């Protein structure tokens, strides 16, 4: 031992150098062999080689996808089959509902989603927290059998406490409850509300909390999904977290806008299927379909065809990305997009520009003031590439809008939790919904058009007028856009 101590005392710089080179080489080889995106592989190999000590640590924390692809995919495929409604035939006649151009898109989504497209859904658009939260709390208050709630952020604030109290009362009535909150999202407020839920006897868990035994959440691989499922037939989903900043009645004129959806019908069961898979992955507890989906009351008209599309860093990686590419390919007249974080990769940007060059009017609404400053810088840095193809970009003058909305030709809508950025489309667990219905598309188009009517058009001239030092800053931040 004395000889080893003396050796290390004299040669520790050499030992450290050799160890760092060995660890760096191992990390670089792992990145090169396991990253499917060449840009991500190059970036991580570069970070590791340029910083042999710090780089491998960063890669270990933020760069490795520790989702066990085979086990998780088999588990999810097995479970989803149990939740698909085999008694109801899939809906195929989207041409008569939404337009003939959507027939091929329906086939594409059949192969991407693996959820069947079902008619018989009633979908109601809810405007921000002032409409969505009361409807969700009313559903919890009326629950008699079961409640499943999943969200990215569940703040310990005035609206969060209302949800917690409604869940406590439901638990006392004997309602079966499961709550799943993302481990990073849980830290947005202090103390985390999960402590209150657990004290009230509610079964609540954090998603992705324990990499390599460390008491820290994953830097990536976040569950960004928003799901509320009640009594086997009623669901809510969209882009909204649970926090009082989405309510004008609480946050005043600075309230964040968003869009959520109330769902009755087969798609509500698909929401539960996604929740049940995430819950089983987190806790190893299986939620039997026969115990959670026991009621199916008649759904009032109008009925619309819809289905869920889930994306995640496993077998369903880039699912939403592929749906978006397919939707842009079939567009014939008008594409409307509203996104708070608009950072499309080169493939998606190429699809947008190709649509515009085909003569399709492509309108993209982004916030004038973003809640994430670095994301806003990166967004601004690449807007000229989108304008070059003929797309129109609008910066909203209203308060920050967190909605994720897309419509094609007044007949098809794509809504949910996915942002148009690399993190959302590749690293996060996301949940979206496609709807073939002119009425809902018209509602969403009207919302986007109202934003455009009071928005500022972004032009190549206005981008060129930005001072050079700020344009340089934006481009430097843009280099890190895959990780923002």
N, C-alpha and C positions, 0 to 999 in steps of 0.2 A: 504493500500500500504506500509506504514511504517512497519507494522508487517511482511509482505511478504519479504520486503527488509532485515529486520533483520534476518528473518529465513534463507533466502538464504545466507546471509553473514556468518552465523554461520555454516550452514549445507551444503554449496555448494559442498564439496567433496562427501558427501553421495548422494546428488541429481545427481551429475555428474556420479557417479558410477552406480546408478540405471538406469539413462537415457542411458548410454552406454551399459549396460547389456540388456536393453529392445530393443534398436536399433540393437545391435548385434544379439540378438535372432531372431528378425524379419527378418534380412538380411540372417541369416543362414537357417531359415525355407524356405525363398523364394528360396535360392540356391538349397536346398535339393529337393524342390518340382518342380522346373522348369528346372533344368539342366538334359538333356537326356544322357550326357556322364558322367559315374560314376567318372572318374578321375577328370573331371572339377568340379563336385559337391564336391568331397572330398577336392580338392585344395581350393576352395572358402570357404567352411565351415571352413577349417583349418585356412585360413588367417583371417576370420572374428572372430573366437573364440580366436585366439592368439593375435589379436590386436583389441579389441572391439571398439576403437574410429576410427582408421585409416582404418581398414579392411572394415567396411560398406561403407565408402566413396569410397574406391577403387572399391568395388563391384558395387556401384551405377554408377560410371563413366565407368568402363571397363567390368563389368561382366553381365549386364542385356541386354538381347536382346529386344530392344524396338520396333522392327519391329512388327507391328500388324498382326500376322499370318493370321487370318481369313480374314480381310479386304483386305490385300495385296494379298493373294492367290486368292481370288475371283476376285479381280480386274485384276490380271495378267491372270488368266485362261480365263476370259471373253475376254480380249483384244487379247490374242494369237489366239483364234479361228478366230478373224477377219482377222488376218494377214496370216494364213495358206492358201496356194494356193490349194483350193479344185478342181480347174479345172485340175490340174496336178495330175496324179495318183502317189502314193508313189512308190519308187523303191524298189524291193524286191530281185532281183537276184544278190546278192552280191557274191555268190559262184563263178559265172563265171567271175566276175570282179577281185576279190581279193583272193579268195580261199574258199574252202568249210567250213573250220573251223570258218569262220566269219558269217555264217548264224545265229547261235544262238546269237552272239553278236549283230547283227542287231535287233533281237527281243528284247533283253535286252534294247537297246538304244531307241527302239520305246516306251517302257514303262517308261523310265527315262526322256527322253528329252521332249516328247510331241510335238516336231517338227517332221514332216514327213521327211524321207530320200528321197531326190529328186536327179534325174539325171539332166543333162543339165547345170551343173556348169563348168565354166572355172576358175581354181585356179592357180595363178602365185606366186611362192615363191620370196620374195624380201629380199635381203641380207643387213641387217642393215639400218641405216638411209641414207646412200649414195644412195641406190636404192629406199627405201620406201618413204622417205620424198619428193623427186622430183615427184614421181608418185602420191602421195597424193595431193600435191600442184597443179599439172597439172589437177587433177580431180576437185579440187575446182575452179581453173581458168576457166575450161570448163563448170562448172555448169550453167544451165539455169533455173532450177526449184526449187530445194531444197537441203539443206545440213544439215545432223545431225552428230554432232561430240561429242564423249564421250571419256574421258581419265582419268587416275588416276593423272598423272603429266603433266602439261602444263607450261613449264618454260618461264619466261620472259627473254629470251636470244636471240641469233642471229637467231636460227631456229624458236623459238617461235614467234618472231616478223615477220618472213616471213609468217608463218601461219596466224597470225593476220592481216597482210596486204592483203593476199589473201582473207580472209573472209570479210574484209572491202570492197574490190573491188566487191566481189560477192553481198554483201548487197546493194551496190550502183546500181548494175545492176537489183535489184528487186528480187534477189533469197531469198526464205524463208530459214532462218537459225535458228538452235537451237544448243547450246553448253552446255554440262554438264561436270563439272569438280569435282572431289572428293574434299571435304572440306579440308582434310589433305594434299592430293597431291598438292592442290593449294598453300600451304604454303612452298613448296620446293624452291621457288625463291621470291625475293622481288624487287619491289612491285609485288603483284599477277597480273598475266596478265588479269584476269577477269575484272579488272578496265579499262584496255585499250579496251577490247571488248565492255564493256557497254558504254564507251565514244563514240565508233564508231557506236553505235546504234544497236549492235548485241544482240539478246536475249540469255543471258548466265546465268547459275545458278550453285550453289554449291550443291553437293549431301551430305545430312545428316549433317546439320550445327547446329541444335538448340535443344539439349536434355534438357528437363526440363526448357526451357526458358533461359538457360545459353548461353552466346556468346562464344561457343567453339565447335569444331567438336567432333564427336564420337571418342573415342580411338580405338574402334573396328568397325566392320560393314562398311568397306571401299568399295567403288566401284573401283575395280581393272580392270574393263573392258576397252578395247580399241576398239572403233568403229568409222569408218567414212563411211557414207552412202550418196550417191550423185545421185540425179535425178532418184530415183526409181529403179535403176538396178545395180549400181556399189557400191561395198563395200570394205573396208579394215579392217582387224583385225589381231591380233597376240599378241606379248608380249611387244611391244615397246611403251613407253611413248613419249611425244614430248619434247625433250631436245637435245641440240647440242652435248652432250657427246656421242651420238650414231653415229656421223658422223666423219669418219676419215679425211674428208676434213676440218673440223673445230677443232676437238680435237686431230688430229695427231695420233701418235702411241699409245696413251693411250685411244683411243676411245673404248667404250663398244660395243661388238658385240650383235646382236639380229636378230630375224627372224620375218618377217611380211608377210602378204598374201593379194594379190589383188584378188577380187572375183567378177565374173559376173555370174548372174543367180539367181535361187530361193533362195539360201542361203543368198544373199544380202538382200532380203526382210526379212529373219529371223533376220539378224543383226538389221534391223530397228525395228522389233517387240520388241526386247530386249530393244533397246534405248527408244522406245515409252513408254514402261512400266515404265522404270526408270524415264523418264521425267514426266509422269503423277503422279507417286508416289511423286516426288519432288515438282511439281508445281500445281498439280490438273488440268493441261491443257491436254486435250485429242488431239492427233494428228491423224486425220481421215486417214485411209488407202487410201481412194479414192482421197485424196488431195496430198499425199506424194508418192504414188507408182502408178503413172499414165503412166509411160513408161516402155516398156518391149521389147527392141530391140533383134534381133536374137543374140545369144551368139556364138561366133566362137568356133570351135572345137580346141582341144579335150574336151569332156564333161566327167565329173566325178560325181559319187554319193557322196553327202555330206550333212551334217546338223549341226546345232548349238546345243550345250549342255550348258545350263546355270546352274550355281549353286549359291545359295544365302541362307542366314540364315532365310528362311521361308519354304514353302512347298518343295522347291528344295534343301534343305540342304543335303550335301554329295552326290549330283548328280554325280559330276566328280569322287569322291572317288569310287562310285559304278561302274561307267564305267571302271575305271582302274582295279578294281577287276575282272570284267568280261573279260576284254581284256587279263589279265595275265592268266586267267583260260583257254582260248582257244588257247593260243600260242603253237606252235608245234616245232619251230626251233630257233628263235632268237628274243630277245627283246632288243631294243636300247632305252636308256633314256638319255636326257640331261636336267639338271635342275640346276638353280643357287642356289636354296635353297632346299636342299634335307633332309627333316626331316620327313620321313614317320612314321605314327603311327604303333602300333604293328600289327594291322590287315593288313595294306598294306605291311609292312615288311614281315609278314608271307606269303602273296601272292607272293612276289618277291622270297623269299627263297624256297617256294614250287615249283615255276616254275623252278628255278635252279636245285632243287633236282629231278625234272622230266626229266632232261637232256637238258632243254632249256638253250641256252647261253644267259645270262643276262648281258649286258654291261651298266654301269651307268657312265656318265661323269659329273663331278662337277668342279667348278672353282678351280684353284690352289690358286688364291688370290681372296677373296670374298670382295665385297664392304660393307658387314655388318659383322664386326668382331665377334660379339657375336653369330650370326647365324653360322659362320664358326666353332667356338668353339663347339657349340652344335652338328653340323653335325659330326664333327670329333669324338665326344664322343660315337656315336652309329654306326659308320661304321663297327666296329668289328662284330656287330650283323648281318649286311647284308652280310659280307664276310663269316660268319659261314655257311650260306646256300649254298655257291658256286657261288654267284654273283661276277662279276668282277667290280671293281670300279677304275676309272681313274681320276686323277687330271690334268686338262688342264694346259699347260704351256703358252698358249696364254693369251692375255688380257681378262679381265672379260667378260664372255658371259652370257647374260641375257635371252637366248632362253629357251623356254619350249617346248620340242619336245619329241615325243614317236612314235616308229614304232613297228609293230608286223609282223614278217614273210614276210617282203617285200611287204605287200599288204594293210595294214591298218595304218593310221596315226592319231595321236591325238595331236592337236596344239592349242595354244591360250594363255590365260593370267594366268592360274592356275599354281602355284608352288606346289611342293610335300611337303607341310608342313601343320600343323594343322590350322593355320590362314587362309591360302588360301582355303583349302578344307572344312572348316566349317564356318568361320566368314565373309569372304569377299564375295562381289558380283563379280563373275567371269564369263568369257565367253570363251568357247572352241569350237572346231570344229572337228568332226570325218570325215575322208575322206577314201573311199574305192577305192584306185587307186595305182597300182604298180609303175607308173611313179613318182608320187609325193613322195611315200614312198622311192623310190630309191634315189631321190634328197636329202631327209632328211637323209637317211642312209649314203650317201656319205659325208654329212656335219659332221655327228657324227663320222664317221670312220676317217676323216681327223684329227679331234681333238684327237682321240685315238692314231693315228699313232705318234703324237708328245707329248703324255701325259705320266705322271708318274703313274705307277700302284700302288695302295694302297694295302698293304698286312698286315696281322695280325702281322708280324714281324716288319714292319715299324711303325705300331701303338704302339706296345709294346716298341719300342725304344724311344718314346716320353718321356721326363723327367716326373717323377711322379708328380711334382708340377703342370705341365701343364695339365697332364691327369686329375688331381683332379679339376683344374679350369674348364676344359671342361665339366666334369660331373656335377659340380655345375651349370654351365650355362645351361646344357642340361635339368636340372630339370624344368627350366622355358620355355622349347621349345614350349609348346602350346600357349605361349603368345608372342613369338618373331616375 
